[in-house]
Amino acid sequence: MSSRRPRRRWRWRAPRTSAAPAGEAGRLEGAPLGIKDLFCTEGVESTAASKILRGFKPTYESTVSANLWRDGAVMLGKLNMDEFAMGSSNETSAWGPVANPWRAEGGNAKLTPGGSSGGSASAVAAELCLGATATDTGGSIRQPAAFTGTVGIKPTYGRCSRWGIVAFASSLDQAGPMARTVEDTAILLSSMAGHDPKDSTSLPVETPDFASFCGKSVKGLRVGIPKEYRVDGMPAEIEKLWEQGIAWLKEAGCEIVEVSLPHTKYALPAYYIIAPAEASSNLARYDGMRYGLRVDGQNLTDTYEKSRAEGFGDEVKRRILIGTYVLSAGYYDAYYLKALKVRRRIADDFDQAWQKVDALLTPTAPSAAFALGEKSDDPVAMYLNDIFTVTVNLAGLPGMSVPAGVDAGGLPLGLQLIGRNLDEGTLFSLGSAIEKAADFRAKPAKWW
């Protein structure tokens, strides 16, 4: 029997009928989109890139994808991802890794597109689709966007419904779009967002026309530069790009203000306690009894154990074990409750910053895309990819990555904008200002 891992295939579906009245077109009429495999799609296999959900075909549609079909979008297929969205390199998928369409100049090594939304990022960067849905629990929209020269936004927690999206960490997960321009992401987000009574965390607020903020003057806006994001060992080209971004916003009329987010250094440890704790609870439902993979054992307990052992990959098992440990008697107070207190302090840091500034500018990731396999044997090194992004999820804020330059090897680099709750409009204005100044037109050389 071959030991090769099964290849992830695109699943094609006929265009859905638009809900627009006869003679009228929806705002996304005919737009070809890719859908991350975390979103349940009615009648189409939805696996969260895990063996344990192989063959699962939902009888319902996620609210976010239903909103897109309502506005006339067309689904080209489901997109690969890290298993249950747990990963920063799209190597934990049961279907095998996703290759970044970008290659370093003079090199032929396959690079990661980032994770967990690596399939979404790669499909958009390779121009296989106009845009894609994605999710962000600790940076899973923004880091892949930076690695692939695309635009991605994680909106405010509660802006997009989580109903019908396979859960990883419920208090952190948020859906958002990826596209090749700031305006395209704005158009997609206006369709994806909206209050949903089926999701108790969905915010009962109006959805603005986000595209109307693109190109809007940013003169007079105060942009904060958090000093704690100047971490030891940051590559010189990341520092240089950050300074260039500051210069671009100054030229556009923004006031640059240094701010402090003193609890930033505790963000990664807090995140990697809270997220696995919630994951261990959410993934308890996958037991081989109701749907997906079932491996029969000698008794009920044996069936549970064998189904979960065979169905979950190593990274998912690692996070379930971490989560179960920190929630266990004797460790709950020492780890989980302490992490929740740190989370509150991080949110307070941002609240203090908003008294001085309208948005923050930081790098998106600490490096450009790295080779597949380069960090897969070192979980801690992999987790450090989220160093600039996890604070946004812990505080529930909107964050956007915009392509702003390339490194010495010709690989794309991104800048991150962070905004107040429900103030995605300011991010679209600032993002379009950076996009205009950077004039990023680089594309991956076609090898696929």
DALIN-V816083 format. One record per residue. RES is the residue in one letter. SS is DSSP state (~ for helix, > for strand, _ for the rest). Layout:
# DALIN-V816083
RES/SS
RES/SS
This chain:
# DALIN-V816083
M/_
S/_
S/_
R/_
R/_
P/_
R/_
R/_
R/_
W/_
R/_
W/_
R/_
A/_
P/_
R/_
T/_
S/_
A/_
A/_
P/_
A/_
G/_
E/_
A/_
G/_
R/_
L/_
E/_
G/_
A/_
P/>
L/>
G/>
I/>
K/>
D/_
L/_
F/>
C/_
T/>
E/_
G/_
V/>
E/>
S/_
T/_
A/_
A/_
S/_
K/~
I/~
L/~
R/_
G/_
F/_
K/>
P/_
T/_
Y/_
E/_
S/_
T/~
V/~
S/~
A/~
N/~
L/~
W/~
R/~
D/_
G/_
A/_
V/>
M/>
L/>
G/>
K/>
L/>
N/_
M/_
D/_
E/~
F/~
A/~
M/_
G/_
S/_
S/_
N/_
E/_
T/_
S/_
A/_
W/_
G/_
P/_
V/_
A/_
N/_
P/_
W/_
R/_
A/_
E/_
G/_
G/_
N/_
A/_
K/_
L/>
T/_
P/_
G/_
G/_
S/_
S/_
G/~
G/~
S/~
A/~
S/~
A/~
V/~
A/~
A/_
E/_
L/_
C/_
L/_
G/>
A/>
T/>
A/>
T/>
D/>
T/_
G/_
G/_
S/_
I/_
R/~
Q/~
P/~
A/~
A/~
F/~
T/~
G/_
T/_
V/>
G/>
I/>
K/>
P/_
T/_
Y/_
G/_
R/_
C/_
S/_
R/_
W/_
G/_
I/>
V/_
A/_
F/_
A/_
S/_
S/_
L/_
D/_
Q/>
A/>
G/>
P/>
M/>
A/>
R/_
T/_
V/~
E/~
D/~
T/~
A/~
I/~
L/~
L/~
S/~
S/~
M/~
A/_
G/_
H/_
D/_
P/_
K/_
D/_
S/_
T/_
S/_
L/_
P/_
V/_
E/_
T/_
P/_
D/_
F/~
A/~
S/~
F/~
C/_
G/_
K/_
S/_
V/_
K/_
G/_
L/_
R/>
V/>
G/>
I/>
P/>
K/~
E/~
Y/~
R/_
V/_
D/_
G/_
M/_
P/_
A/~
E/~
I/~
E/~
K/~
L/~
W/~
E/~
Q/~
G/~
I/~
A/~
W/~
L/~
K/~
E/~
A/_
G/_
C/_
E/>
I/>
V/>
E/>
V/>
S/_
L/_
P/_
H/_
T/~
K/~
Y/~
A/~
L/~
P/~
A/~
Y/~
Y/~
I/~
I/~
A/~
P/~
A/~
E/~
A/~
S/~
S/~
N/~
L/~
A/~
R/~
Y/_
D/_
G/_
M/_
R/_
Y/_
G/_
L/_
R/_
V/_
D/_
G/_
Q/_
N/_
L/~
T/~
D/~
T/~
Y/~
E/~
K/~
S/~
R/~
A/~
E/~
G/~
F/_
G/_
D/~
E/~
V/~
K/~
R/~
R/~
I/~
L/~
I/~
G/~
T/~
Y/~
V/~
L/_
S/_
A/_
G/_
Y/_
Y/~
D/~
A/~
Y/~
Y/~
L/~
K/~
A/~
L/~
K/~
V/~
R/~
R/~
R/~
I/~
A/~
D/~
D/~
F/~
D/~
Q/~
A/~
W/_
Q/_
K/_
V/_
D/_
A/>
L/>
L/>
T/>
P/>
T/_
A/_
P/_
S/_
A/_
A/_
F/_
A/>
L/_
G/_
E/_
K/_
S/_
D/_
D/_
P/~
V/~
A/~
M/~
Y/~
L/~
N/~
D/~
I/_
F/_
T/_
V/~
T/~
V/~
N/~
L/~
A/~
G/_
L/_
P/_
G/>
M/>
S/>
V/>
P/>
A/>
G/>
V/>
D/_
A/_
G/_
G/_
L/_
P/>
L/>
G/>
L/>
Q/>
L/>
I/>
G/>
R/_
N/_
L/_
D/_
E/~
G/~
T/~
L/~
F/~
S/~
L/~
G/~
S/~
A/~
I/~
E/~
K/~
A/~
A/~
D/_
F/_
R/_
A/_
K/_
P/_
A/_
K/_
W/_
W/_
